[in-house]
Amino acid sequence: MSKRAAALAQYEDHGHGCGSVKLSRNRARVRIAWAKLLVLSCLIVACRRAVPVTSLPAKNTGAGPIVQDTGGVIAFFKDTGPVVNFPETRTFSLQTPGQRDSLRTALRGERALWRASSPPDYRFLVRTGCFCPGVRGWLLMEVRRGQPLRAWDRAGRSAALSDWDTFSIDGLFDRLERSADHDAAVQVSFDPRWHFPTYIRTRALPGPDMWAVIEARGLRPI
């Protein structure tokens, strides 16, 4: 064999040996990586088994709890049963001559009786309705020194005083006096003891569909 052929054979044997070494090293690295992955998986499983999983409670999507009825608020609403007839309901057709003056006279008389006997602080039930937005639920009003102080719905929850359906008994009389000036017809009934309006139905101009109803009952001094 010539010297050139011998050198070439020696170079090929050296290259084959280096390739074998590189292949062995790559295989070793892959085995080490798989071993590390297996150990990590075992640790994760062990941690999950060691720590108990506690499920979170579901969110409360139902209605809120009723407040504690410390002042007998809910008991007031037992007086909200149906009342079919209102005693001595008077109807004033305000487009008829003299009917506005008759309504004003009746209001002055009943309001004077109310002021003569009314308690300074009281609670009463009121319900309002009109052609828009319709009839609303009963509210319990608390009035002190003639001013509305608090309001509750029948579940005992506080109601906003800024709404159009919360007022005092004097506020009811004020509404009736405005009706005497502007509306087309008024029906009204008064409580025989306290002389406050228990039923008010008004019809505004120009048509019969523009109606409003206010009911009040269950007045109690506090």
DRENMAR-821674 format. One record per residue: residue number from 0; x, y, z of N, C-alpha, C in turn; residue in one letter. Coordinates in steps of 0.05 Angstrom, whole numbers, plus 5000, padded with zeros to 4 digits. Layout:
N
nr	n_X	n_Y	n_Z	ca_X	ca_Y	ca_Z	c_X	c_Y	c_Z	rest
NUM	X	Y	Z	X	Y	Z	X	Y	Z	a $
...
//
This chain:
222
nr	n_X	n_Y	n_Z	ca_X	ca_Y	ca_Z	c_X	c_Y	c_Z	rest
0	5018	4976	5000	5000	5000	5000	5018	5024	5000	m $
1	5011	5044	4983	5026	5069	4982	5022	5085	5007	s $
2	5040	5104	5011	5038	5122	5034	5012	5138	5033	k $
3	5004	5147	5009	4979	5163	5006	4955	5146	5014	r $
4	4953	5122	5004	4930	5105	5011	4929	5098	5040	a $
5	4952	5094	5053	4952	5088	5081	4943	5112	5098	a $
6	4950	5136	5089	4942	5160	5104	4912	5165	5101	a $
7	4901	5159	5077	4872	5162	5073	4856	5143	5090	l $
8	4866	5118	5091	4852	5098	5108	4852	5106	5137	a $
9	4875	5116	5146	4877	5125	5174	4858	5148	5180	q $
10	4854	5167	5161	4836	5190	5165	4807	5180	5166	y $
11	4800	5161	5149	4772	5151	5149	4766	5137	5175	e $
12	4785	5121	5185	4781	5108	5211	4777	5128	5233	d $
13	4792	5150	5232	4790	5171	5253	4763	5185	5252	h $
14	4754	5191	5227	4728	5204	5224	4705	5186	5233	g $
15	4706	5161	5227	4685	5142	5236	4685	5140	5266	h $
16	4708	5141	5279	4709	5139	5308	4698	5164	5321	g $
17	4703	5188	5309	4692	5213	5320	4662	5213	5318	c $
18	4651	5203	5295	4622	5202	5291	4609	5184	5312	g $
19	4623	5162	5318	4611	5144	5338	4611	5157	5365	s $
20	4632	5172	5371	4633	5185	5397	4611	5206	5400	v $
21	4608	5222	5378	4586	5243	5378	4559	5230	5381	k $
22	4553	5209	5367	4528	5195	5369	4523	5185	5397	l $
23	4544	5174	5410	4541	5163	5437	4535	5186	5456	s $
24	4548	5208	5452	4543	5231	5470	4514	5242	5467	r $
25	4504	5243	5443	4477	5252	5438	4456	5234	5451	n $
26	4461	5208	5448	4443	5189	5461	4443	5192	5491	r $
27	4467	5196	5502	4469	5200	5532	4453	5224	5541	a $
28	4455	5246	5525	4441	5270	5532	4410	5266	5531	r $
29	4401	5252	5511	4372	5246	5509	4363	5230	5532	v $
30	4379	5210	5540	4371	5193	5563	4370	5209	5589	r $
31	4389	5227	5592	4389	5244	5616	4364	5262	5617	i $
32	4357	5273	5593	4334	5291	5592	4308	5276	5599	a $
33	4306	5252	5588	4282	5236	5594	4281	5228	5624	w $
34	4304	5223	5635	4305	5216	5664	4296	5240	5681	a $
35	4305	5264	5674	4297	5288	5688	4267	5293	5686	k $
36	4256	5290	5662	4227	5293	5657	4211	5274	5674	l $
37	4220	5249	5676	4206	5229	5691	4206	5236	5721	l $
38	4229	5245	5731	4231	5253	5759	4212	5277	5765	v $
39	4211	5297	5747	4194	5320	5751	4165	5312	5751	l $
40	4157	5294	5733	4130	5284	5733	4122	5271	5759	s $
41	4140	5254	5769	4135	5241	5795	4131	5261	5817	c $
42	4147	5282	5818	4145	5303	5839	4118	5317	5837	l $
43	4109	5324	5813	4083	5337	5809	4060	5320	5819	i $
44	4060	5295	5812	4039	5276	5821	4039	5274	5851	v $
45	4063	5272	5863	4065	5270	5892	4055	5294	5906	a $
46	4060	5318	5895	4050	5343	5907	4020	5345	5906	c $
47	4009	5336	5884	3979	5337	5881	3966	5318	5900	r $
48	3978	5295	5905	3966	5276	5924	3969	5286	5953	r $
49	3991	5301	5958	3996	5309	5986	3978	5332	5994	a $
50	3971	5350	5975	3955	5374	5982	3926	5369	5974	v $
51	3908	5368	5993	3879	5363	5986	3868	5387	5970	p $
52	3852	5381	5951	3840	5402	5935	3812	5409	5947	v $
53	3808	5435	5953	3783	5444	5964	3769	5461	5943	t $
54	3745	5452	5936	3730	5466	5916	3719	5492	5927	s $
55	3719	5513	5911	3708	5539	5920	3678	5539	5920	l $
56	3666	5552	5939	3636	5552	5939	3626	5568	5916	p $
57	3603	5560	5905	3591	5574	5883	3581	5601	5892	a $
58	3582	5620	5873	3573	5647	5879	3543	5647	5883	k $
59	3534	5665	5902	3505	5666	5907	3492	5683	5886	n $
60	3477	5670	5869	3464	5684	5847	3434	5690	5852	t $
61	3425	5682	5876	3397	5687	5882	3392	5714	5893	g $
62	3368	5719	5904	3361	5745	5915	3376	5749	5941	a $
63	3381	5774	5948	3395	5781	5972	3379	5774	5997	g $
64	3392	5771	6020	3378	5764	6044	3360	5787	6054	p $
65	3338	5780	6066	3320	5800	6078	3333	5811	6103	i $
66	3332	5837	6107	3344	5849	6130	3329	5840	6155	v $
67	3343	5841	6178	3330	5833	6203	3308	5853	6209	q $
68	3284	5842	6214	3261	5859	6219	3259	5867	6248	d $
69	3277	5885	6256	3278	5894	6283	3256	5913	6291	t $
70	3245	5928	6271	3225	5948	6277	3197	5939	6270	g $
71	3192	5914	6265	3166	5905	6257	3157	5915	6230	g $
72	3176	5920	6212	3170	5931	6186	3152	5912	6170	v $
73	3160	5887	6168	3146	5868	6151	3117	5864	6162	i $
74	3114	5865	6188	3087	5861	6200	3067	5882	6190	a $
75	3077	5906	6183	3059	5927	6174	3045	5918	6148	f $
76	3057	5902	6132	3046	5896	6106	3023	5876	6107	f $
77	3016	5867	6130	2992	5851	6132	2967	5867	6126	k $
78	2969	5893	6126	2946	5911	6120	2944	5916	6090	d $
79	2959	5902	6073	2958	5908	6045	2940	5888	6029	t $
80	2921	5876	6043	2903	5858	6029	2884	5874	6011	g $
81	2870	5860	5994	2853	5874	5974	2830	5889	5988	p $
82	2826	5913	5979	2803	5929	5988	2787	5937	5963	v $
83	2763	5926	5962	2747	5930	5937	2733	5957	5938	v $
84	2720	5964	5960	2705	5988	5962	2718	6008	5981	n $
85	2719	6033	5973	2728	6054	5991	2704	6070	6000	f $
86	2700	6072	6027	2676	6085	6037	2676	6115	6029	p $
87	2652	6124	6022	2648	6152	6016	2667	6164	5996	e $
88	2672	6149	5975	2689	6160	5953	2673	6181	5938	t $
89	2685	6204	5935	2672	6225	5920	2686	6230	5894	r $
90	2670	6235	5873	2681	6240	5847	2676	6269	5839	t $
91	2697	6283	5830	2695	6311	5822	2702	6312	5793	f $
92	2683	6320	5776	2687	6324	5748	2696	6353	5744	s $
93	2722	6357	5742	2732	6384	5745	2728	6401	5720	l $
94	2717	6390	5699	2710	6406	5675	2681	6417	5677	q $
95	2667	6408	5699	2641	6418	5704	2643	6443	5721	t $
96	2629	6465	5715	2631	6489	5731	2624	6485	5760	p $
97	2641	6495	5778	2637	6493	5806	2650	6469	5819	g $
98	2658	6449	5804	2669	6425	5815	2698	6429	5826	q $
99	2713	6446	5814	2739	6452	5825	2737	6466	5852	r $
100	2718	6484	5854	2715	6498	5880	2705	6478	5901	d $
101	2688	6459	5894	2678	6439	5913	2700	6421	5922	s $
102	2718	6413	5904	2741	6397	5912	2760	6413	5931	l $
103	2765	6437	5925	2782	6454	5943	2770	6457	5970	r $
104	2744	6460	5971	2730	6463	5997	2732	6437	6013	t $
105	2728	6414	6000	2731	6388	6014	2759	6384	6024	a $
106	2779	6392	6008	2807	6388	6016	2814	6405	6040	l $
107	2804	6430	6040	2810	6448	6063	2799	6436	6089	r $
108	2774	6426	6087	2761	6415	6111	2775	6390	6122	g $
109	2782	6372	6104	2795	6347	6113	2823	6352	6122	e $
110	2837	6371	6109	2864	6377	6118	2865	6390	6145	r $
111	2845	6407	6151	2844	6420	6177	2839	6398	6199	a $
112	2822	6379	6193	2817	6357	6212	2842	6340	6216	l $
113	2856	6335	6194	2881	6319	6196	2902	6334	6213	w $
114	2906	6359	6209	2925	6374	6224	2917	6377	6254	r $
115	2892	6376	6259	2883	6378	6287	2888	6353	6303	a $
116	2889	6330	6289	2891	6304	6304	2915	6288	6296	s $
117	2931	6297	6276	2953	6280	6266	2975	6278	6286	s $
118	2988	6254	6289	3011	6251	6305	3036	6264	6292	p $
119	3055	6274	6307	3079	6286	6295	3096	6266	6281	p $
120	3097	6241	6291	3113	6220	6279	3094	6196	6273	d $
121	3096	6184	6250	3078	6162	6243	3090	6146	6221	y $
122	3078	6122	6217	3083	6105	6194	3057	6099	6180	r $
123	3059	6096	6154	3035	6088	6139	3043	6074	6113	f $
124	3025	6059	6101	3029	6045	6077	3019	6061	6053	l $
125	3034	6060	6031	3026	6075	6007	3033	6058	5983	v $
126	3015	6060	5963	3020	6047	5937	3012	6067	5915	r $
127	3028	6070	5895	3023	6088	5873	3022	6073	5847	t $
128	3009	6086	5828	3008	6075	5801	2999	6096	5781	g $
129	3007	6094	5757	2998	6112	5736	3000	6098	5709	c $
130	2990	6112	5688	2990	6099	5662	3019	6093	5653	f $
131	3038	6106	5664	3067	6100	5658	3083	6107	5683	c $
132	3095	6087	5697	3102	6060	5689	3083	6038	5698	p $
133	3059	6045	5708	3041	6025	5718	3040	6025	5748	g $
134	3026	6004	5759	3023	6002	5788	3048	5992	5801	v $
135	3056	6005	5823	3080	5997	5837	3073	5983	5863	r $
136	3092	5971	5876	3087	5956	5901	3083	5974	5925	g $
137	3073	5962	5946	3068	5976	5971	3095	5984	5984	w $
138	3095	6007	5996	3118	6017	6012	3108	6025	6039	l $
139	3126	6021	6059	3121	6031	6086	3136	6057	6089	l $
140	3122	6078	6095	3135	6104	6099	3137	6111	6129	m $
141	3160	6122	6137	3163	6132	6164	3167	6162	6162	e $
142	3149	6177	6176	3149	6206	6174	3153	6217	6202	v $
143	3172	6235	6205	3177	6248	6231	3177	6278	6226	r $
144	3161	6291	6243	3158	6321	6242	3150	6330	6214	r $
145	3133	6314	6202	3122	6322	6176	3139	6315	6152	g $
146	3163	6304	6156	3180	6299	6134	3185	6269	6131	q $
147	3184	6258	6107	3191	6230	6102	3220	6225	6111	p $
148	3223	6205	6128	3250	6198	6138	3261	6173	6126	l $
149	3244	6152	6125	3253	6126	6114	3230	6113	6099	r $
150	3238	6093	6083	3218	6077	6068	3228	6049	6065	a $
151	3210	6029	6066	3217	6001	6062	3197	5988	6043	w $
152	3207	5967	6029	3188	5951	6013	3178	5928	6030	d $
153	3161	5911	6019	3148	5891	6035	3167	5868	6044	r $
154	3191	5867	6033	3211	5848	6042	3229	5859	6064	a $
155	3224	5884	6072	3240	5896	6093	3265	5910	6083	g $
156	3268	5913	6057	3291	5927	6046	3285	5957	6044	r $
157	3306	5973	6049	3303	6002	6047	3297	6010	6018	s $
158	3280	6030	6016	3273	6041	5990	3282	6070	5989	a $
159	3288	6079	5964	3298	6106	5961	3276	6127	5965	a $
160	3283	6149	5979	3264	6170	5983	3262	6190	5960	l $
161	3280	6188	5941	3281	6207	5919	3261	6200	5897	s $
162	3248	6177	5899	3230	6169	5878	3203	6184	5881	d $
163	3187	6182	5859	3162	6197	5859	3140	6185	5876	w $
164	3144	6161	5886	3123	6148	5901	3128	6148	5931	d $
165	3145	6165	5941	3150	6167	5970	3143	6195	5980	t $
166	3125	6198	5999	3117	6224	6009	3103	6221	6036	f $
167	3097	6243	6048	3082	6243	6074	3052	6247	6068	s $
168	3036	6246	6089	3007	6251	6086	3003	6280	6076	i $
169	3018	6299	6086	3016	6326	6076	3023	6327	6047	d $
170	3042	6310	6038	3048	6309	6010	3025	6299	5993	g $
171	3009	6281	6005	2984	6272	5991	2965	6295	5987	l $
172	2961	6311	6008	2943	6334	6005	2954	6354	5985	f $
173	2980	6358	5984	2992	6375	5964	2987	6366	5936	d $
174	2988	6340	5932	2982	6329	5905	2953	6334	5897	r $
175	2935	6330	5917	2907	6335	5911	2902	6364	5904	l $
176	2915	6382	5918	2911	6410	5912	2921	6417	5884	e $
177	2943	6405	5875	2952	6410	5848	2933	6398	5828	r $
178	2921	6375	5835	2901	6363	5817	2877	6381	5814	s $
179	2869	6394	5835	2846	6413	5834	2851	6436	5814	a $
180	2876	6442	5809	2883	6464	5791	2886	6455	5762	d $
181	2894	6429	5758	2902	6421	5731	2887	6397	5719	h $
182	2878	6379	5735	2867	6354	5724	2838	6357	5715	d $
183	2829	6335	5700	2802	6335	5690	2782	6323	5709	a $
184	2791	6303	5725	2773	6290	5744	2789	6279	5767	a $
185	2776	6278	5791	2789	6268	5815	2769	6251	5831	v $
186	2777	6227	5839	2762	6211	5858	2778	6210	5884	q $
187	2765	6214	5906	2780	6214	5931	2763	6203	5954	v $
188	2777	6189	5972	2764	6179	5997	2782	6185	6020	s $
189	2770	6191	6043	2786	6199	6067	2781	6180	6090	f $
190	2802	6176	6106	2801	6159	6129	2782	6172	6150	d $
191	2762	6157	6160	2743	6169	6179	2754	6177	6206	p $
192	2777	6166	6214	2789	6173	6239	2810	6195	6237	r $
193	2829	6191	6218	2851	6210	6216	2847	6231	6194	w $
194	2828	6226	6176	2821	6245	6156	2843	6249	6135	h $
195	2860	6229	6130	2879	6231	6108	2868	6217	6084	f $
196	2877	6224	6060	2867	6211	6036	2875	6182	6035	p $
197	2856	6164	6033	2861	6135	6031	2861	6125	6002	t $
198	2847	6140	5985	2845	6132	5956	2844	6157	5940	y $
199	2861	6159	5920	2861	6182	5901	2864	6171	5873	i $
200	2846	6178	5856	2848	6172	5828	2844	6197	5812	r $
201	2864	6204	5796	2862	6228	5780	2863	6221	5750	t $
202	2851	6239	5735	2853	6236	5705	2862	6263	5694	r $
203	2884	6263	5682	2895	6288	5671	2884	6295	5644	a $
204	2885	6320	5637	2879	6328	5610	2901	6320	5591	l $
205	2896	6312	5566	2871	6316	5552	2854	6291	5550	p $
206	2864	6267	5559	2848	6243	5553	2846	6224	5576	g $
207	2829	6203	5574	2823	6184	5596	2846	6166	5603	p $
208	2866	6163	5584	2888	6144	5589	2909	6155	5608	d $
209	2908	6181	5613	2929	6194	5631	2918	6194	5660	m $
210	2920	6170	5672	2909	6167	5699	2931	6162	5719	w $
211	2924	6167	5745	2943	6161	5767	2926	6153	5791	a $
212	2937	6134	5806	2923	6123	5830	2942	6123	5854	v $
213	2933	6132	5877	2948	6130	5902	2931	6119	5923	i $
214	2941	6098	5937	2926	6086	5959	2943	6089	5984	e $
215	2930	6095	6007	2944	6098	6032	2927	6085	6054	a $
216	2940	6072	6073	2926	6058	6095	2945	6051	6117	r $
217	2934	6041	6139	2950	6030	6161	2966	6051	6176	g $
218	2956	6075	6179	2971	6096	6193	2973	6090	6223	l $
219	2997	6091	6234	3001	6086	6262	3021	6106	6274	r $
220	3014	6119	6296	3033	6137	6309	3057	6121	6319	p $
221	3081	6134	6320	3105	6122	6331	3118	6141	6351	i $
//
